[in-house]
Amino acid sequence: MDGQAISMPVAVDEPPEDTASRIGALFDLHHQRLLKLARRLSRNAEDARDLVQETFLRAARSPRSIPQGAPNEEAWLVRVLINICRDRWRHSAVQARARMNGSVSAEPAFNPEPHLMAKSLVRRALDELPPRRRAILILYELEGATIPTIAKLVGVTPVTVRWHLSIGRREMAKALGRADHD
């Protein structure tokens, strides 16, 4: 080597500054909404920030796969965020099963504040739901999203969203009923 720079073609057709500015604009437009959703899907604020960061890293890695238009961009970003959550939940479930070696033990929770106790019970009940159902229930009940919006964000039909809401509510009621008797 003689120390001269070698030019190599870039795999992306867009100039890097255009890609960076698009990702920056996406971040400015959608990060607050994604952070709010991630906070409700994760156990703490740090995990939520990590989820949003990973979502935008994936967007930066494949900028061409992001559809044009704010509603389509948001739907794509929400789907990526939910998929990242789903992967983490699966990984956590595998680790938990490995630690428990077949025995089930509830984590002790004691808090004198009734509202904190209720929040903890609801979070545990949500944790028992399958990832997609949990996301749909959170989007509808806590975020106030409409059924057609959720269907578009998650990539399912409105009938499927209604079905997940119905089953999710029943599963939540059953889980909260069990928690009442513990």
C-alpha positions in Angstrom: 0.0 0.0 0.0 1.2 3.4 -0.8 -1.0 5.3 1.6 -3.4 6.6 -1.0 -7.2 6.5 -0.3 -9.2 4.0 -2.2 -12.6 5.1 -3.3 -15.4 2.6 -3.0 -19.0 2.9 -4.3 -21.6 3.4 -1.6 -24.4 0.8 -1.5 -27.1 3.5 -0.9 -28.2 5.6 -3.9 -29.0 8.5 -1.7 -26.1 10.7 -0.5 -25.3 10.1 3.1 -26.4 13.6 4.2 -29.8 13.0 2.6 -30.2 9.7 4.6 -29.0 11.4 7.8 -31.3 14.3 7.3 -34.3 11.9 6.7 -33.5 9.9 9.8 -33.1 13.1 11.7 -36.4 14.4 10.5 -38.1 11.0 11.4 -36.6 11.2 14.8 -37.8 14.8 15.4 -41.3 13.9 14.2 -41.8 10.5 15.8 -39.4 10.0 18.8 -41.8 11.4 21.5 -44.6 9.1 20.4 -42.3 6.1 20.1 -40.8 6.8 23.5 -44.2 7.1 25.1 -45.2 3.7 23.6 -41.9 2.1 24.5 -42.2 3.3 28.1 -45.5 1.5 28.3 -44.2 -1.6 26.7 -41.0 -1.8 28.8 -40.2 -2.1 32.5 -38.4 1.2 33.0 -37.4 4.4 31.3 -33.9 3.2 30.4 -35.3 0.2 28.6 -37.7 2.4 26.7 -34.9 4.7 25.6 -32.9 1.7 24.4 -35.9 0.4 22.5 -36.4 3.8 20.7 -32.7 4.0 20.0 -32.6 0.5 18.5 -35.7 1.4 16.4 -33.9 4.4 14.9 -30.7 2.4 14.4 -32.6 -0.1 12.4 -34.2 2.7 10.4 -30.7 4.1 9.7 -29.4 0.7 8.6 -32.2 0.3 6.0 -33.5 3.8 5.1 -35.0 2.5 1.8 -37.4 0.2 3.6 -39.0 3.2 5.4 -42.2 4.1 3.5 -42.8 7.8 2.5 -45.4 9.9 4.3 -45.8 10.6 8.0 -48.5 8.0 8.8 -46.7 5.3 6.9 -43.4 6.2 8.5 -45.0 6.1 11.9 -46.6 2.7 11.3 -43.3 1.3 10.1 -41.4 2.6 13.1 -44.1 1.3 15.5 -43.9 -2.1 13.9 -40.1 -2.1 14.3 -40.4 -1.0 17.9 -43.0 -3.8 18.7 -40.8 -6.4 16.9 -37.8 -5.3 19.0 -40.0 -5.6 22.2 -41.3 -9.0 21.1 -37.7 -10.2 20.6 -36.6 -8.9 24.0 -39.7 -10.5 25.7 -39.0 -13.8 24.1 -35.3 -13.6 25.2 -36.4 -12.7 28.7 -38.9 -15.6 28.8 -36.2 -18.1 27.7 -33.8 -16.8 30.4 -36.5 -16.9 33.1 -37.4 -20.5 32.2 -33.8 -21.4 32.4 -33.4 -19.8 35.8 -36.6 -21.3 37.2 -35.8 -24.9 36.1 -39.5 -25.7 35.9 -40.6 -24.1 39.2 -42.9 -21.1 39.2 -42.3 -18.4 41.8 -44.0 -15.1 42.0 -41.8 -12.1 42.7 -42.6 -10.6 46.1 -44.2 -7.2 45.7 -45.0 -5.0 48.7 -45.8 -1.3 48.4 -47.9 0.6 50.9 -49.2 3.0 48.2 -52.4 1.5 46.7 -52.0 3.2 43.3 -48.4 1.8 43.0 -49.7 -1.6 43.9 -52.4 -1.5 41.3 -49.9 -0.3 38.7 -47.6 -3.2 39.5 -50.5 -5.7 39.3 -51.6 -4.3 35.9 -48.0 -4.4 34.6 -47.7 -8.1 35.7 -51.0 -8.9 34.1 -49.8 -7.2 30.9 -46.6 -9.2 31.0 -48.6 -12.4 30.8 -50.2 -11.4 27.5 -48.6 -12.5 24.2 -46.6 -9.6 22.7 -48.9 -8.6 19.9 -52.0 -8.7 22.2 -50.2 -6.7 24.8 -49.1 -4.1 22.3 -52.7 -3.8 20.9 -54.2 -3.5 24.3 -51.7 -0.8 25.3 -52.2 1.1 22.1 -56.0 1.1 22.5 -56.5 1.3 26.3 -53.6 3.5 27.3 -52.6 5.4 24.2 -56.1 6.0 22.9 -55.4 4.8 19.4 -58.4 3.8 17.2 -58.9 0.3 16.0 -58.2 1.2 12.3 -55.0 3.0 13.4 -53.9 0.1 15.4 -54.6 -2.3 12.6 -52.4 -0.2 10.3 -49.6 0.2 12.8 -49.5 -3.5 13.7 -50.2 -4.7 10.2 -53.4 -6.7 10.9 -57.1 -6.3 10.1 -59.4 -4.3 12.3 -61.3 -7.6 13.0 -58.1 -9.1 14.4 -57.5 -6.0 16.5 -61.0 -6.3 18.0 -60.4 -10.0 18.6 -57.1 -9.3 20.4 -58.8 -6.6 22.5 -61.6 -9.0 23.5 -59.3 -11.9 24.4 -56.7 -9.5 26.0 -59.3 -8.0 28.3 -60.5 -11.4 29.4 -56.9 -12.6 30.1 -56.2 -9.4 32.0 -59.3 -9.8 34.1 -58.4 -13.4 34.8 -54.8 -12.4 35.7 -55.9 -9.6 37.9 -58.5 -11.9 39.6 -55.7 -14.4 40.4 -53.6 -11.5 41.8 -56.5 -10.5 44.1 -56.4 -14.0 45.7 -52.6 -14.1 46.2 
